[in-house]
Amino acid sequence: MVNRKQTYRLYREAGLQVRTRRRKRLVRPRAPMPCPDRPDQRWSMDFVSDQLASGRRFRVLNIVDDFSRKCVGQLVDTSISGRRLARFLDELAQHRSLPASIVCDNGPELTSKAMFFWARERKVTLAFIQPGKPTPNASIESFNGKFRDSCLNQHWFLSLADARHEIDQWRVHYNHVRPHSSLDDMPPVAYAQRCA
């Protein structure tokens, strides 16, 4: 039986050095993001997870317009890859114009090659926040809290189709009915129409 300490001692006696892998730190430059002054200028996106009644986990990708606070889209699935995310953004682009930039965290789906090539082809800037600092992405974090409190925690989803239906109904209510104090007590759609 050879343990770690004995192996290290033999390496040292032979004049070898044990190579230790150091974790690479992802460093993003700290730059203030300007506030958007019109709809569809900047979006934010982030993931939320929950589980069905059967115990199977699923994820929801939330995309919010930072100016009007409108929920642009929600993708509900058990697994969301970078390619699936790029396809969903292309589906959204068929109904509305894409923003100049999208603020997101450093998740594996968002930093994937598929998203990099999608952003380069569509001329959209992916603005990554600093790892472990959700404050620059405050609008989507606030939305995620409201979404969890008033939708995910209120429903018991029997299937993925049921979850998609309930989440879609909630998004329509959020965008068209629910007043926002930061938007002069108007729903996001009405506020965006007034500002346009």
C-alpha positions as CSV (number, residue, x, y, z in Angstrom):
1,M,0.0,0.0,0.0
2,V,1.5,3.3,-1.1
3,N,-0.1,6.5,0.3
4,R,0.3,10.1,-0.8
5,K,3.0,11.0,1.7
6,Q,5.2,8.1,0.8
7,T,4.9,8.9,-2.9
8,Y,5.8,12.5,-2.2
9,R,8.8,11.5,-0.2
10,L,10.1,9.2,-3.0
11,Y,9.6,12.0,-5.5
12,R,11.6,14.4,-3.3
13,E,14.5,11.8,-2.8
14,A,14.7,11.3,-6.5
15,G,14.9,15.1,-7.0
16,L,11.6,15.2,-8.9
17,Q,8.9,17.8,-8.3
18,V,5.2,17.0,-7.9
19,R,3.3,19.2,-10.3
20,T,0.2,20.7,-8.7
21,R,-2.5,22.1,-10.9
22,R,-3.5,25.5,-10.0
23,R,-7.0,26.6,-10.8
24,K,-7.2,29.3,-13.4
25,R,-9.1,32.4,-12.2
26,L,-11.4,34.0,-14.7
27,V,-10.8,37.7,-14.6
28,R,-13.2,40.1,-16.3
29,P,-12.4,43.8,-16.4
30,R,-14.6,45.8,-14.1
31,A,-16.4,48.4,-16.3
32,P,-19.6,50.2,-15.5
33,M,-22.5,49.3,-17.8
34,P,-24.4,52.3,-19.2
35,C,-28.2,52.3,-18.5
36,P,-30.3,51.6,-21.5
37,D,-32.4,54.5,-22.8
38,R,-34.8,52.6,-25.1
39,P,-36.4,49.1,-25.4
40,D,-34.4,46.3,-26.9
41,Q,-31.1,48.0,-26.3
42,R,-29.8,45.6,-23.7
43,W,-31.2,42.3,-22.4
44,S,-30.2,40.2,-19.4
45,M,-30.5,36.5,-19.1
46,D,-30.0,33.9,-16.4
47,F,-31.1,30.4,-15.4
48,V,-33.5,29.2,-12.7
49,S,-34.1,25.6,-11.7
50,D,-37.0,23.7,-10.2
51,Q,-38.4,20.2,-10.1
52,L,-41.5,18.5,-11.3
53,A,-43.9,16.5,-9.1
54,S,-42.0,13.3,-10.1
55,G,-38.7,14.8,-8.7
56,R,-37.2,15.4,-12.2
57,R,-35.3,18.7,-12.4
58,F,-35.9,21.3,-15.1
59,R,-34.4,24.6,-15.9
60,V,-35.9,27.9,-17.0
61,L,-33.9,30.5,-19.0
62,N,-35.3,33.9,-18.3
63,I,-34.5,36.8,-20.7
64,V,-35.5,40.3,-19.6
65,D,-35.3,43.7,-21.4
66,D,-33.4,45.9,-19.0
67,F,-35.2,49.1,-20.1
68,S,-38.9,48.1,-20.0
69,R,-38.5,45.1,-17.5
70,K,-40.4,43.1,-20.0
71,C,-39.8,39.3,-20.0
72,V,-38.8,38.8,-23.6
73,G,-38.8,35.0,-23.4
74,Q,-38.6,32.0,-21.2
75,L,-37.1,28.6,-22.3
76,V,-38.3,25.7,-20.2
77,D,-36.5,22.3,-20.6
78,T,-34.7,19.6,-18.7
79,S,-31.4,20.4,-20.3
80,I,-30.4,23.6,-22.1
81,S,-27.2,23.6,-24.1
82,G,-25.4,26.5,-25.8
83,R,-26.8,25.4,-29.2
84,R,-30.4,25.2,-27.9
85,L,-29.9,28.6,-26.4
86,A,-28.7,30.1,-29.7
87,R,-31.7,28.5,-31.5
88,F,-34.1,30.0,-29.0
89,L,-32.5,33.5,-29.4
90,D,-33.0,33.1,-33.2
91,E,-36.6,32.3,-32.6
92,L,-37.0,35.5,-30.6
93,A,-35.3,37.4,-33.4
94,Q,-38.1,36.4,-35.8
95,H,-40.6,38.5,-33.7
96,R,-38.5,41.4,-32.5
97,S,-35.1,43.0,-33.1
98,L,-32.1,41.6,-31.2
99,P,-30.4,44.0,-28.7
100,A,-26.9,45.5,-29.1
101,S,-25.7,43.6,-25.9
102,I,-26.9,40.8,-23.7
103,V,-25.7,40.7,-20.0
104,C,-25.1,37.2,-18.6
105,D,-23.1,35.3,-16.1
106,N,-20.2,32.9,-16.8
107,G,-22.2,29.7,-17.0
108,P,-21.0,26.9,-19.3
109,E,-24.0,27.4,-21.7
110,L,-23.4,31.1,-22.0
111,T,-19.6,30.8,-22.5
112,S,-19.9,28.0,-25.1
113,K,-18.5,28.1,-28.6
114,A,-22.1,28.0,-30.0
115,M,-23.0,31.2,-28.2
116,F,-19.7,32.8,-29.2
117,F,-20.3,32.1,-32.9
118,W,-24.0,33.1,-32.6
119,A,-23.1,36.4,-31.1
120,R,-20.4,37.1,-33.6
121,E,-22.7,36.3,-36.6
122,R,-25.6,38.4,-35.2
123,K,-23.3,41.3,-34.1
124,V,-24.5,41.1,-30.5
125,T,-22.1,41.7,-27.6
126,L,-22.2,39.2,-24.8
127,A,-21.4,41.3,-21.7
128,F,-20.2,38.8,-19.0
129,I,-20.4,39.9,-15.3
130,Q,-17.5,39.3,-12.9
131,P,-17.7,35.7,-11.5
132,G,-19.4,35.6,-8.1
133,K,-20.7,39.2,-8.4
134,P,-24.4,39.2,-9.4
135,T,-24.9,42.9,-8.7
136,P,-24.2,44.1,-12.3
137,N,-27.0,41.8,-13.5
138,A,-29.5,43.1,-11.0
139,S,-32.5,43.4,-13.3
140,I,-32.5,39.7,-14.0
141,E,-31.8,38.7,-10.4
142,S,-34.8,40.8,-9.3
143,F,-36.9,39.2,-12.0
144,N,-35.8,35.7,-10.9
145,G,-36.8,36.4,-7.3
146,K,-40.3,37.6,-8.4
147,F,-40.6,34.6,-10.8
148,R,-39.7,32.1,-8.1
149,D,-42.0,33.7,-5.5
150,S,-45.1,34.1,-7.6
151,C,-44.8,31.2,-10.1
152,L,-42.4,28.4,-9.2
153,N,-43.3,28.4,-5.5
154,Q,-47.0,28.6,-6.2
155,H,-47.4,25.7,-8.6
156,W,-47.0,21.9,-8.4
157,F,-45.9,21.0,-12.0
158,L,-47.1,17.5,-13.0
159,S,-45.1,17.4,-16.3
160,L,-42.8,19.5,-18.4
161,A,-45.8,20.5,-20.7
162,D,-47.7,21.6,-17.6
163,A,-44.7,23.7,-16.4
164,R,-44.4,25.3,-19.9
165,H,-48.1,26.2,-19.9
166,E,-48.2,27.7,-16.4
167,I,-44.9,29.6,-16.9
168,D,-46.2,31.0,-20.2
169,Q,-49.5,32.1,-18.5
170,W,-47.5,33.8,-15.8
171,R,-45.3,35.6,-18.3
172,V,-48.3,37.0,-20.2
173,H,-49.7,38.3,-16.8
174,Y,-46.3,39.7,-15.8
175,N,-45.9,41.6,-19.1
176,H,-49.4,42.8,-19.7
177,V,-51.1,43.2,-16.3
178,R,-48.8,43.3,-13.3
179,P,-47.9,46.9,-12.5
180,H,-44.2,47.9,-11.6
181,S,-43.4,50.6,-9.2
182,S,-40.2,51.4,-11.1
183,L,-42.3,51.9,-14.3
184,D,-44.7,54.5,-12.9
185,D,-47.0,51.6,-11.8
186,M,-47.5,50.5,-15.4
187,P,-47.0,47.0,-16.8
188,P,-43.9,46.5,-19.0
189,V,-45.7,46.3,-22.3
190,A,-47.6,49.5,-21.7
191,Y,-44.4,51.3,-20.5
192,A,-42.5,50.2,-23.6
193,Q,-45.3,51.4,-25.9
194,R,-45.4,54.8,-24.1
195,C,-41.6,55.2,-24.4
196,A,-41.5,54.1,-28.1
